[in-house]
Amino acid sequence: MIPLIKRVAFRQWLAITILMLIVAGSMGYVNGLGRLDTTLYDQFMRADSRPARDDIIIVAIDDYSISKLGRWPWERSLHAKLLNRIMHANPLAIGLDVIMSEAEQPGQRADDRALTKALTASKLTVLPIVVASAGPGLKAMLPTPEFQDAARGLGHIHLELDSDGVVRSVFLQEGQNGKWWPHFSVALAGVAGQKITDANGNLPGARLDATPADAASHKADSWQRDYQIQIPFAGGSGHFRSVPYASVLRGDVPDQFFTGKYVLIGATALGMADTFPTPVSGTSGVMPGIEIHANILAGLLDHKTISIARPLQTALFSIIPVLIALSSYLLWTPRISLLITFSLMLLTMAVSYFLLTLGIWLAPAAALIAMAIAHPIWNWIRLESAISYLGQEFMLLDQEPHLLPEVNTERAPQQVEDLLEQRINAMRVAARRVRDLRQFISDSVNSLPDATLITTIDGHVLVSNQFARDYFAAAGIRNIDGALLPYLFSNMSTPQATNTSANHTFSWWDLIDLEHVSTLTSGTSVQDQQGRDLLIKSGPCHSAHQVLTGWIVSIVDITIIRAAERSRDETLRFLSHDMRAPQASILALLELQSNASSALPQKEFFSRLEQAARKTLGLADNFVQLARAESSEYRLEEVDFQDVLYDAVDEMWSLANNKKIELITDIEGQEFLTHIDRSLMARALSNLISNAISYSLPDTRITCTLRLKYVKLLPQVVCRISDQGFGIAPHDQAKLFQRYQRVSAPGQPHSDGTGLGLVFVKTVVERHFGEISLESTLGEGSTFIVTLPATTN
């Protein structure tokens, strides 16, 4: 944890996190940001509409009723008639939201008596209580004593206005001088016998005055309120079913329409109704008080109330999404963290809305504001850090020597650039140099003549050139990117590294071991599955601070070098033995001849001397001819191959004739044109005929045939030289074309050859892009077949 705290980015993140959490928690503790939260609350409330209850009916004192019954106020006898008509339907409760705090004029006392009689008869009616200013304090305005005694109950019709003048809450109980009155809707529910209190007799909502009020504990003009709830509006204006007052009075509405219903009688006409702005008022902007009471009643009956969460709950609700968003800044890229922040903002509003539908209001604005300002602040700080860091690094980078030549371009006229644009331009130059350097390294690796691999510290391949990919593809490994280096070489023979101690057993893991750097710089020799000789070298690569970053491994094909070394060794053995033996014989003969007691007869002496000299000359001649055959100095010309064959036959005729061997040519066709070095090819054919003569018995036949065949429409010259000699065993046939190999079997004549004749033939034929093969059966003879490409006309 301590190293993490030392990081500058983490310290910056920690500081911003603490600041944002304090901001979000503080704003949440005071219930958000006021106007912004109330705006969200209103939008959520509109979205959380629900069907109106069928058992709540509003009898509206609307414009239609006023037009039919005359200007307001109406005679109270009309209210009495209305109550009597509604009572015939047996409603659950009646709420008469008409203020009647004063008695009628003496001439109209009959109307009061009629209404009192109707109220007494119904025993279901609730009358309203209002508050009026009375000098320095407030005073409850109650209905007249007769109406109070006749009514079933009284209820206040006060609504709480927020600072923006919108009605969002209500107190379910208000009182004065120790006397409490329930809200109008609570009284209606009580008349119907609906239980809306808990087991302790408490109403829903937040308690503002937990101590029971009495006359002694409060001033005479004080007004107390308790049990505050947020009104759970079911819908906007006109959401509940409504019928005109005049229609009910005329009997246009059937009695059963009110049966088992809560009937609320109140004004909805423009200009006379107590209208208020509400969250769900819609385009009308206001809602009549009687409809607000209907919404409150519906919420109480549905046991659906909305309470504001406690300050600590709101603070915690504001802190959690902010903390998650800030954590994403430390773990993810700015783009992803922005998406996470935006998603958390949507989730915060969704959770707030969901909880509101459950009856709890958690203000989301504090969390939204904190997340909205945290992201740009964090990115601004990181941008400042990035600009500062890049500026320092670009200055250091510009001081580094430029490894590659750069094209001098005319700079554009000096323009006004801010600091960020200067850093961007410097970054552009640095990126171009890095790309150029990377391309240079890639081209350099690919241009290396040997297979080269660049690996990580633990040996996984990062970069490979085309030679390396081709080599391992030929070995059956198609994709070497990411492969572990020791496993790539696991199918090769056991390596033998140079400069290694006798007690060290080499392992392919030594290629990535610093202890063996000095050894593997010289390389280790190995042979692959194709029989090629390889030299594998390994060396470490370091960063600018001399920290090991990986390994460079090269695979050098030294097959030609090893073959040359073997040829050299064979040549040395040839010079030290075969060439030396006849020379030593000549010196021995001369030494014997100088002593009279050991001198040979002159004829025998000269015969032996000539034999040794001719053998030496033959060896030297064969060696020189092979060296020429292996060189690149071929003098190609278009020649008729049958002329070359005739030259070879003519040259060997006397040798065959001396051994009584018939030499026959069998040629079908007129021309066998080829591009060859005539002298070398004639010598090769002569060697084949000479070998046939040497390994054939007298009175036998050697046949030289020449044919023209086509392979894939391309002409080829085929020359077959067949003898009737001893034949060659299958296990000896593979050695025929190797240097200094002589093949003989018991009962066959001994050959004094050097073992270079057939090597010479094979070399000449293959350098002419041809092939030589052998068909032989023991006791029947052998056939050497030379195939060469013919010249097309």
RAHU-V885545 format. One record per residue. N is the residue number from 1. RES is the residue in one small letter. BURIAL is I if it has 9 or more other ideal C-beta (glycine too) atoms within 8 Angstrom, else O. Layout:
n=N res=RES burial=BURIAL
n=N res=RES burial=BURIAL
This chain:
n=1 res=m burial=O
n=2 res=i burial=O
n=3 res=p burial=O
n=4 res=l burial=O
n=5 res=i burial=I
n=6 res=k burial=O
n=7 res=r burial=O
n=8 res=v burial=O
n=9 res=a burial=I
n=10 res=f burial=I
n=11 res=r burial=I
n=12 res=q burial=I
n=13 res=w burial=I
n=14 res=l burial=I
n=15 res=a burial=O
n=16 res=i burial=I
n=17 res=t burial=I
n=18 res=i burial=O
n=19 res=l burial=O
n=20 res=m burial=I
n=21 res=l burial=I
n=22 res=i burial=O
n=23 res=v burial=I
n=24 res=a burial=I
n=25 res=g burial=I
n=26 res=s burial=I
n=27 res=m burial=I
n=28 res=g burial=I
n=29 res=y burial=I
n=30 res=v burial=O
n=31 res=n burial=I
n=32 res=g burial=I
n=33 res=l burial=I
n=34 res=g burial=O
n=35 res=r burial=O
n=36 res=l burial=I
n=37 res=d burial=I
n=38 res=t burial=I
n=39 res=t burial=O
n=40 res=l burial=I
n=41 res=y burial=I
n=42 res=d burial=I
n=43 res=q burial=O
n=44 res=f burial=I
n=45 res=m burial=I
n=46 res=r burial=I
n=47 res=a burial=O
n=48 res=d burial=I
n=49 res=s burial=I
n=50 res=r burial=O
n=51 res=p burial=O
n=52 res=a burial=I
n=53 res=r burial=I
n=54 res=d burial=O
n=55 res=d burial=I
n=56 res=i burial=I
n=57 res=i burial=I
n=58 res=i burial=I
n=59 res=v burial=I
n=60 res=a burial=I
n=61 res=i burial=I
n=62 res=d burial=I
n=63 res=d burial=O
n=64 res=y burial=O
n=65 res=s burial=I
n=66 res=i burial=I
n=67 res=s burial=O
n=68 res=k burial=O
n=69 res=l burial=I
n=70 res=g burial=O
n=71 res=r burial=O
n=72 res=w burial=O
n=73 res=p burial=O
n=74 res=w burial=O
n=75 res=e burial=O
n=76 res=r burial=I
n=77 res=s burial=I
n=78 res=l burial=I
n=79 res=h burial=I
n=80 res=a burial=I
n=81 res=k burial=I
n=82 res=l burial=I
n=83 res=l burial=I
n=84 res=n burial=I
n=85 res=r burial=I
n=86 res=i burial=I
n=87 res=m burial=I
n=88 res=h burial=O
n=89 res=a burial=I
n=90 res=n burial=O
n=91 res=p burial=I
n=92 res=l burial=I
n=93 res=a burial=I
n=94 res=i burial=I
n=95 res=g burial=I
n=96 res=l burial=I
n=97 res=d burial=I
n=98 res=v burial=I
n=99 res=i burial=O
n=100 res=m burial=I
n=101 res=s burial=O
n=102 res=e burial=O
n=103 res=a burial=O
n=104 res=e burial=O
n=105 res=q burial=O
n=106 res=p burial=O
n=107 res=g burial=O
n=108 res=q burial=I
n=109 res=r burial=I
n=110 res=a burial=O
n=111 res=d burial=I
n=112 res=d burial=I
n=113 res=r burial=O
n=114 res=a burial=I
n=115 res=l burial=I
n=116 res=t burial=I
n=117 res=k burial=I
n=118 res=a burial=I
n=119 res=l burial=I
n=120 res=t burial=O
n=121 res=a burial=I
n=122 res=s burial=I
n=123 res=k burial=O
n=124 res=l burial=I
n=125 res=t burial=I
n=126 res=v burial=I
n=127 res=l burial=I
n=128 res=p burial=I
n=129 res=i burial=I
n=130 res=v burial=I
n=131 res=v burial=I
n=132 res=a burial=O
n=133 res=s burial=O
n=134 res=a burial=O
n=135 res=g burial=O
n=136 res=p burial=O
n=137 res=g burial=I
n=138 res=l burial=I
n=139 res=k burial=I
n=140 res=a burial=I
n=141 res=m burial=I
n=142 res=l burial=O
n=143 res=p burial=I
n=144 res=t burial=I
n=145 res=p burial=O
n=146 res=e burial=I
n=147 res=f burial=I
n=148 res=q burial=I
n=149 res=d burial=O
n=150 res=a burial=I
n=151 res=a burial=I
n=152 res=r burial=I
n=153 res=g burial=I
n=154 res=l burial=I
n=155 res=g burial=I
n=156 res=h burial=I
n=157 res=i burial=I
n=158 res=h burial=I
n=159 res=l burial=I
n=160 res=e burial=I
n=161 res=l burial=O
n=162 res=d burial=I
n=163 res=s burial=O
n=164 res=d burial=O
n=165 res=g burial=O
n=166 res=v burial=I
n=167 res=v burial=I
n=168 res=r burial=I
n=169 res=s burial=I
n=170 res=v burial=I
n=171 res=f burial=I
n=172 res=l burial=I
n=173 res=q burial=I
n=174 res=e burial=I
n=175 res=g burial=I
n=176 res=q burial=I
n=177 res=n burial=O
n=178 res=g burial=I
n=179 res=k burial=O
n=180 res=w burial=I
n=181 res=w burial=I
n=182 res=p burial=I
n=183 res=h burial=I
n=184 res=f burial=I
n=185 res=s burial=I
n=186 res=v burial=I
n=187 res=a burial=I
n=188 res=l burial=I
n=189 res=a burial=I
n=190 res=g burial=I
n=191 res=v burial=I
n=192 res=a burial=I
n=193 res=g burial=O
n=194 res=q burial=O
n=195 res=k burial=O
n=196 res=i burial=I
n=197 res=t burial=O
n=198 res=d burial=O
n=199 res=a burial=O
n=200 res=n burial=O
n=201 res=g burial=O
n=202 res=n burial=O
n=203 res=l burial=I
n=204 res=p burial=I
n=205 res=g burial=I
n=206 res=a burial=O
n=207 res=r burial=O
n=208 res=l burial=O
n=209 res=d burial=O
n=210 res=a burial=O
n=211 res=t burial=O
n=212 res=p burial=O
n=213 res=a burial=I
n=214 res=d burial=O
n=215 res=a burial=O
n=216 res=a burial=O
n=217 res=s burial=O
n=218 res=h burial=I
n=219 res=k burial=O
n=220 res=a burial=O
n=221 res=d burial=I
n=222 res=s burial=I
n=223 res=w burial=I
n=224 res=q burial=I
n=225 res=r burial=I
n=226 res=d burial=I
n=227 res=y burial=I
n=228 res=q burial=I
n=229 res=i burial=I
n=230 res=q burial=I
n=231 res=i burial=I
n=232 res=p burial=I
n=233 res=f burial=I
n=234 res=a burial=I
n=235 res=g burial=I
n=236 res=g burial=I
n=237 res=s burial=I
n=238 res=g burial=O
n=239 res=h burial=I
n=240 res=f burial=I
n=241 res=r burial=O
n=242 res=s burial=I
n=243 res=v burial=I
n=244 res=p burial=I
n=245 res=y burial=I
n=246 res=a burial=I
n=247 res=s burial=I
n=248 res=v burial=I
n=249 res=l burial=I
n=250 res=r burial=O
n=251 res=g burial=O
n=252 res=d burial=O
n=253 res=v burial=I
n=254 res=p burial=O
n=255 res=d burial=I
n=256 res=q burial=O
n=257 res=f burial=I
n=258 res=f burial=I
n=259 res=t burial=I
n=260 res=g burial=O
n=261 res=k burial=I
n=262 res=y burial=I
n=263 res=v burial=I
n=264 res=l burial=I
n=265 res=i burial=I
n=266 res=g burial=I
n=267 res=a burial=I
n=268 res=t burial=I
n=269 res=a burial=I
n=270 res=l burial=O
n=271 res=g burial=O
n=272 res=m burial=O
n=273 res=a burial=I
n=274 res=d burial=O
n=275 res=t burial=O
n=276 res=f burial=I
n=277 res=p burial=I
n=278 res=t burial=I
n=279 res=p burial=I
n=280 res=v burial=I
n=281 res=s burial=I
n=282 res=g burial=O
n=283 res=t burial=O
n=284 res=s burial=O
n=285 res=g burial=O
n=286 res=v burial=I
n=287 res=m burial=I
n=288 res=p burial=I
n=289 res=g burial=I
n=290 res=i burial=I
n=291 res=e burial=I
n=292 res=i burial=I
n=293 res=h burial=I
n=294 res=a burial=I
n=295 res=n burial=I
n=296 res=i burial=I
n=297 res=l burial=I
n=298 res=a burial=I
n=299 res=g burial=I
n=300 res=l burial=I
n=301 res=l burial=I
n=302 res=d burial=O
n=303 res=h burial=O
n=304 res=k burial=O
n=305 res=t burial=I
n=306 res=i burial=I
n=307 res=s burial=I
n=308 res=i burial=O
n=309 res=a burial=I
n=310 res=r burial=O
n=311 res=p burial=I
n=312 res=l burial=O
n=313 res=q burial=I
n=314 res=t burial=I
n=315 res=a burial=I
n=316 res=l burial=I
n=317 res=f burial=I
n=318 res=s burial=I
n=319 res=i burial=I
n=320 res=i burial=I
n=321 res=p burial=I
n=322 res=v burial=I
n=323 res=l burial=I
n=324 res=i burial=I
n=325 res=a burial=I
n=326 res=l burial=I
n=327 res=s burial=O
n=328 res=s burial=I
n=329 res=y burial=I
n=330 res=l burial=O
n=331 res=l burial=O
n=332 res=w burial=O
n=333 res=t burial=O
n=334 res=p burial=O
n=335 res=r burial=O
n=336 res=i burial=I
n=337 res=s burial=I
n=338 res=l burial=I
n=339 res=l burial=O
n=340 res=i burial=I
n=341 res=t burial=I
n=342 res=f burial=O
n=343 res=s burial=O
n=344 res=l burial=I
n=345 res=m burial=I
n=346 res=l burial=O
n=347 res=l burial=I
n=348 res=t burial=I
n=349 res=m burial=I
n=350 res=a burial=O
n=351 res=v burial=I
n=352 res=s burial=I
n=353 res=y burial=I
n=354 res=f burial=O
n=355 res=l burial=I
n=356 res=l burial=I
n=357 res=t burial=O
n=358 res=l burial=O
n=359 res=g burial=I
n=360 res=i burial=I
n=361 res=w burial=I
n=362 res=l burial=I
n=363 res=a burial=I
n=364 res=p burial=I
n=365 res=a burial=I
n=366 res=a burial=I
n=367 res=a burial=I
n=368 res=l burial=I
n=369 res=i burial=I
n=370 res=a burial=I
n=371 res=m burial=I
n=372 res=a burial=O
n=373 res=i burial=I
n=374 res=a burial=I
n=375 res=h burial=I
n=376 res=p burial=O
n=377 res=i burial=I
n=378 res=w burial=I
n=379 res=n burial=I
n=380 res=w burial=O
n=381 res=i burial=I
n=382 res=r burial=I
n=383 res=l burial=I
n=384 res=e burial=O
n=385 res=s burial=I
n=386 res=a burial=O
n=387 res=i burial=I
n=388 res=s burial=O
n=389 res=y burial=O
n=390 res=l burial=I
n=391 res=g burial=I
n=392 res=q burial=O
n=393 res=e burial=O
n=394 res=f burial=I
n=395 res=m burial=O
n=396 res=l burial=O
n=397 res=l burial=O
n=398 res=d burial=O
n=399 res=q burial=O
n=400 res=e burial=O
n=401 res=p burial=O
n=402 res=h burial=O
n=403 res=l burial=O
n=404 res=l burial=O
n=405 res=p burial=O
n=406 res=e burial=O
n=407 res=v burial=O
n=408 res=n burial=O
n=409 res=t burial=O
n=410 res=e burial=O
n=411 res=r burial=O
n=412 res=a burial=O
n=413 res=p burial=O
n=414 res=q burial=O
n=415 res=q burial=O
n=416 res=v burial=O
n=417 res=e burial=O
n=418 res=d burial=O
n=419 res=l burial=O
n=420 res=l burial=O
n=421 res=e burial=O
n=422 res=q burial=I
n=423 res=r burial=I
n=424 res=i burial=O
n=425 res=n burial=I
n=426 res=a burial=I
n=427 res=m burial=I
n=428 res=r burial=O
n=429 res=v burial=O
n=430 res=a burial=I
n=431 res=a burial=O
n=432 res=r burial=O
n=433 res=r burial=I
n=434 res=v burial=O
n=435 res=r burial=O
n=436 res=d burial=I
n=437 res=l burial=I
n=438 res=r burial=O
n=439 res=q burial=O
n=440 res=f burial=I
n=441 res=i burial=O
n=442 res=s burial=I
n=443 res=d burial=O
n=444 res=s burial=O
n=445 res=v burial=I
n=446 res=n burial=O
n=447 res=s burial=O
n=448 res=l burial=I
n=449 res=p burial=O
n=450 res=d burial=I
n=451 res=a burial=I
n=452 res=t burial=I
n=453 res=l burial=I
n=454 res=i burial=I
n=455 res=t burial=I
n=456 res=t burial=O
n=457 res=i burial=I
n=458 res=d burial=O
n=459 res=g burial=I
n=460 res=h burial=I
n=461 res=v burial=I
n=462 res=l burial=O
n=463 res=v burial=O
n=464 res=s burial=I
n=465 res=n burial=I
n=466 res=q burial=O
n=467 res=f burial=I
n=468 res=a burial=I
n=469 res=r burial=I
n=470 res=d burial=I
n=471 res=y burial=I
n=472 res=f burial=I
n=473 res=a burial=I
n=474 res=a burial=O
n=475 res=a burial=I
n=476 res=g burial=O
n=477 res=i burial=I
n=478 res=r burial=O
n=479 res=n burial=O
n=480 res=i burial=I
n=481 res=d burial=O
n=482 res=g burial=O
n=483 res=a burial=I
n=484 res=l burial=I
n=485 res=l burial=I
n=486 res=p burial=I
n=487 res=y burial=O
n=488 res=l burial=I
n=489 res=f burial=I
n=490 res=s burial=O
n=491 res=n burial=O
n=492 res=m burial=I
n=493 res=s burial=O
n=494 res=t burial=O
n=495 res=p burial=I
n=496 res=q burial=I
n=497 res=a burial=I
n=498 res=t burial=I
n=499 res=n burial=O
n=500 res=t burial=I
n=501 res=s burial=O
n=502 res=a burial=O
n=503 res=n burial=O
n=504 res=h burial=O
n=505 res=t burial=O
n=506 res=f burial=I
n=507 res=s burial=O
n=508 res=w burial=I
n=509 res=w burial=O
n=510 res=d burial=I
n=511 res=l burial=I
n=512 res=i burial=I
n=513 res=d burial=O
n=514 res=l burial=O
n=515 res=e burial=O
n=516 res=h burial=I
n=517 res=v burial=I
n=518 res=s burial=O
n=519 res=t burial=I
n=520 res=l burial=I
n=521 res=t burial=I
n=522 res=s burial=O
n=523 res=g burial=I
n=524 res=t burial=I
n=525 res=s burial=I
n=526 res=v burial=I
n=527 res=q burial=I
n=528 res=d burial=I
n=529 res=q burial=O
n=530 res=q burial=O
n=531 res=g burial=O
n=532 res=r burial=O
n=533 res=d burial=I
n=534 res=l burial=I
n=535 res=l burial=I
n=536 res=i burial=I
n=537 res=k burial=I
n=538 res=s burial=I
n=539 res=g burial=I
n=540 res=p burial=I
n=541 res=c burial=I
n=542 res=h burial=O
n=543 res=s burial=O
n=544 res=a burial=O
n=545 res=h burial=O
n=546 res=q burial=O
n=547 res=v burial=O
n=548 res=l burial=O
n=549 res=t burial=O
n=550 res=g burial=I
n=551 res=w burial=I
n=552 res=i burial=I
n=553 res=v burial=I
n=554 res=s burial=I
n=555 res=i burial=I
n=556 res=v burial=I
n=557 res=d burial=I
n=558 res=i burial=I
n=559 res=t burial=I
n=560 res=i burial=O
n=561 res=i burial=O
n=562 res=r burial=I
n=563 res=a burial=O
n=564 res=a burial=O
n=565 res=e burial=O
n=566 res=r burial=O
n=567 res=s burial=I
n=568 res=r burial=O
n=569 res=d burial=O
n=570 res=e burial=I
n=571 res=t burial=I
n=572 res=l burial=O
n=573 res=r burial=I
n=574 res=f burial=I
n=575 res=l burial=I
n=576 res=s burial=O
n=577 res=h burial=O
n=578 res=d burial=I
n=579 res=m burial=I
n=580 res=r burial=I
n=581 res=a burial=O
n=582 res=p burial=I
n=583 res=q burial=I
n=584 res=a burial=O
n=585 res=s burial=I
n=586 res=i burial=I
n=587 res=l burial=O
n=588 res=a burial=O
n=589 res=l burial=I
n=590 res=l burial=O
n=591 res=e burial=O
n=592 res=l burial=I
n=593 res=q burial=I
n=594 res=s burial=O
n=595 res=n burial=O
n=596 res=a burial=O
n=597 res=s burial=O
n=598 res=s burial=O
n=599 res=a burial=I
n=600 res=l burial=I
n=601 res=p burial=O
n=602 res=q burial=O
n=603 res=k burial=O
n=604 res=e burial=O
n=605 res=f burial=I
n=606 res=f burial=O
n=607 res=s burial=O
n=608 res=r burial=I
n=609 res=l burial=I
n=610 res=e burial=O
n=611 res=q burial=O
n=612 res=a burial=I
n=613 res=a burial=I
n=614 res=r burial=O
n=615 res=k burial=I
n=616 res=t burial=I
n=617 res=l burial=O
n=618 res=g burial=I
n=619 res=l burial=I
n=620 res=a burial=I
n=621 res=d burial=O
n=622 res=n burial=I
n=623 res=f burial=I
n=624 res=v burial=O
n=625 res=q burial=I
n=626 res=l burial=I
n=627 res=a burial=O
n=628 res=r burial=I
n=629 res=a burial=I
n=630 res=e burial=O
n=631 res=s burial=O
n=632 res=s burial=O
n=633 res=e burial=O
n=634 res=y burial=I
n=635 res=r burial=O
n=636 res=l burial=O
n=637 res=e burial=O
n=638 res=e burial=O
n=639 res=v burial=I
n=640 res=d burial=O
n=641 res=f burial=I
n=642 res=q burial=I
n=643 res=d burial=O
n=644 res=v burial=I
n=645 res=l burial=I
n=646 res=y burial=I
n=647 res=d burial=I
n=648 res=a burial=I
n=649 res=v burial=I
n=650 res=d burial=O
n=651 res=e burial=O
n=652 res=m burial=I
n=653 res=w burial=I
n=654 res=s burial=O
n=655 res=l burial=I
n=656 res=a burial=I
n=657 res=n burial=I
n=658 res=n burial=O
n=659 res=k burial=I
n=660 res=k burial=O
n=661 res=i burial=I
n=662 res=e burial=O
n=663 res=l burial=I
n=664 res=i burial=O
n=665 res=t burial=I
n=666 res=d burial=O
n=667 res=i burial=O
n=668 res=e burial=O
n=669 res=g burial=O
n=670 res=q burial=O
n=671 res=e burial=O
n=672 res=f burial=I
n=673 res=l burial=I
n=674 res=t burial=I
n=675 res=h burial=O
n=676 res=i burial=I
n=677 res=d burial=I
n=678 res=r burial=I
n=679 res=s burial=O
n=680 res=l burial=I
n=681 res=m burial=I
n=682 res=a burial=I
n=683 res=r burial=I
n=684 res=a burial=I
n=685 res=l burial=I
n=686 res=s burial=I
n=687 res=n burial=I
n=688 res=l burial=I
n=689 res=i burial=I
n=690 res=s burial=I
n=691 res=n burial=I
n=692 res=a burial=I
n=693 res=i burial=I
n=694 res=s burial=I
n=695 res=y burial=I
n=696 res=s burial=I
n=697 res=l burial=O
n=698 res=p burial=O
n=699 res=d burial=O
n=700 res=t burial=I
n=701 res=r burial=O
n=702 res=i burial=I
n=703 res=t burial=I
n=704 res=c burial=I
n=705 res=t burial=I
n=706 res=l burial=I
n=707 res=r burial=I
n=708 res=l burial=I
n=709 res=k burial=O
n=710 res=y burial=O
n=711 res=v burial=O
n=712 res=k burial=O
n=713 res=l burial=O
n=714 res=l burial=O
n=715 res=p burial=I
n=716 res=q burial=I
n=717 res=v burial=I
n=718 res=v burial=I
n=719 res=c burial=I
n=720 res=r burial=I
n=721 res=i burial=I
n=722 res=s burial=I
n=723 res=d burial=I
n=724 res=q burial=I
n=725 res=g burial=I
n=726 res=f burial=I
n=727 res=g burial=I
n=728 res=i burial=I
n=729 res=a burial=O
n=730 res=p burial=O
n=731 res=h burial=O
n=732 res=d burial=I
n=733 res=q burial=I
n=734 res=a burial=O
n=735 res=k burial=O
n=736 res=l burial=I
n=737 res=f burial=O
n=738 res=q burial=I
n=739 res=r burial=O
n=740 res=y burial=I
n=741 res=q burial=O
n=742 res=r burial=O
n=743 res=v burial=O
n=744 res=s burial=O
n=745 res=a burial=O
n=746 res=p burial=O
n=747 res=g burial=O
n=748 res=q burial=O
n=749 res=p burial=O
n=750 res=h burial=O
n=751 res=s burial=O
n=752 res=d burial=O
n=753 res=g burial=I
n=754 res=t burial=I
n=755 res=g burial=I
n=756 res=l burial=I
n=757 res=g burial=I
n=758 res=l burial=I
n=759 res=v burial=I
n=760 res=f burial=I
n=761 res=v burial=I
n=762 res=k burial=I
n=763 res=t burial=I
n=764 res=v burial=I
n=765 res=v burial=I
n=766 res=e burial=I
n=767 res=r burial=O
n=768 res=h burial=I
n=769 res=f burial=O
n=770 res=g burial=I
n=771 res=e burial=O
n=772 res=i burial=I
n=773 res=s burial=O
n=774 res=l burial=I
n=775 res=e burial=O
n=776 res=s burial=I
n=777 res=t burial=O
n=778 res=l burial=O
n=779 res=g burial=O
n=780 res=e burial=O
n=781 res=g burial=I
n=782 res=s burial=I
n=783 res=t burial=I
n=784 res=f burial=I
n=785 res=i burial=I
n=786 res=v burial=I
n=787 res=t burial=I
n=788 res=l burial=I
n=789 res=p burial=I
n=790 res=a burial=I
n=791 res=t burial=I
n=792 res=t burial=O
n=793 res=n burial=O
